[in-house]
Amino acid sequence: MKRHYRLWLLFVIGILAFGAAMLLARWSRPRSQPPPAPDRPAPAEYSYYIIIEQETGRTITYVSVPVTVGDEYLTSENKMYVVTRVVGNKAYARLK
């Protein structure tokens, strides 16, 4: 009986020590600042953007996030496109 009591006591002490170590590790972590905003103008907000291949005028995809010049899009055919200009909610891209 005494042996079981010691095992349980050792188990409880181990759990408490582990919990305390986790709390200390979480609280002692340095707080990081968010990265600075990029130096480009904020795009107009639309509910969706159309990415169009600039050579053919073919629609590549629709996206729900703002698109800016320099953004890249990888298609399911493994073709990489780079956005070259944005007019309203239409983004024109060329093969990279």
Contacts in CASP RR format, 6 or more apart in sequence:
PFRMAT RR
TARGET T0000
AUTHOR 0000-0000-0000
METHOD contacts of the structure
MODEL  1
MKRHYRLWLLFVIGILAFGAAMLLARWSRPRSQPPPAPDRPAPAEYSYYI
IIEQETGRTITYVSVPVTVGDEYLTSENKMYVVTRVVGNKAYARLK
40 68 0 8 1.000
43 66 0 8 1.000
43 67 0 8 1.000
43 68 0 8 1.000
43 86 0 8 1.000
44 88 0 8 1.000
44 89 0 8 1.000
45 66 0 8 1.000
46 66 0 8 1.000
46 88 0 8 1.000
46 89 0 8 1.000
47 64 0 8 1.000
48 62 0 8 1.000
48 63 0 8 1.000
48 64 0 8 1.000
48 89 0 8 1.000
49 62 0 8 1.000
49 63 0 8 1.000
49 64 0 8 1.000
49 65 0 8 1.000
49 66 0 8 1.000
49 67 0 8 1.000
49 86 0 8 1.000
49 89 0 8 1.000
49 90 0 8 1.000
49 91 0 8 1.000
50 59 0 8 1.000
50 61 0 8 1.000
50 62 0 8 1.000
50 89 0 8 1.000
50 90 0 8 1.000
50 91 0 8 1.000
51 59 0 8 1.000
51 60 0 8 1.000
51 61 0 8 1.000
51 62 0 8 1.000
51 63 0 8 1.000
51 67 0 8 1.000
51 73 0 8 1.000
51 81 0 8 1.000
51 83 0 8 1.000
51 91 0 8 1.000
51 92 0 8 1.000
51 93 0 8 1.000
52 58 0 8 1.000
52 59 0 8 1.000
52 60 0 8 1.000
52 90 0 8 1.000
52 91 0 8 1.000
52 92 0 8 1.000
52 93 0 8 1.000
53 59 0 8 1.000
53 60 0 8 1.000
53 81 0 8 1.000
53 92 0 8 1.000
53 93 0 8 1.000
53 94 0 8 1.000
53 95 0 8 1.000
54 84 0 8 1.000
54 85 0 8 1.000
54 92 0 8 1.000
54 93 0 8 1.000
54 94 0 8 1.000
55 94 0 8 1.000
60 73 0 8 1.000
60 75 0 8 1.000
60 81 0 8 1.000
60 93 0 8 1.000
61 73 0 8 1.000
61 75 0 8 1.000
63 73 0 8 1.000
67 83 0 8 1.000
67 86 0 8 1.000
67 91 0 8 1.000
68 83 0 8 1.000
68 86 0 8 1.000
69 83 0 8 1.000
69 84 0 8 1.000
69 85 0 8 1.000
69 86 0 8 1.000
70 82 0 8 1.000
70 83 0 8 1.000
70 84 0 8 1.000
71 82 0 8 1.000
71 83 0 8 1.000
71 91 0 8 1.000
72 80 0 8 1.000
72 81 0 8 1.000
72 82 0 8 1.000
72 83 0 8 1.000
72 96 0 8 1.000
73 80 0 8 1.000
73 81 0 8 1.000
73 83 0 8 1.000
73 93 0 8 1.000
74 80 0 8 1.000
74 81 0 8 1.000
75 81 0 8 1.000
79 95 0 8 1.000
80 95 0 8 1.000
80 96 0 8 1.000
81 93 0 8 1.000
81 94 0 8 1.000
81 95 0 8 1.000
81 96 0 8 1.000
82 93 0 8 1.000
82 94 0 8 1.000
82 95 0 8 1.000
82 96 0 8 1.000
83 91 0 8 1.000
83 92 0 8 1.000
83 93 0 8 1.000
84 92 0 8 1.000
84 93 0 8 1.000
84 94 0 8 1.000
85 91 0 8 1.000
85 92 0 8 1.000
86 92 0 8 1.000
END
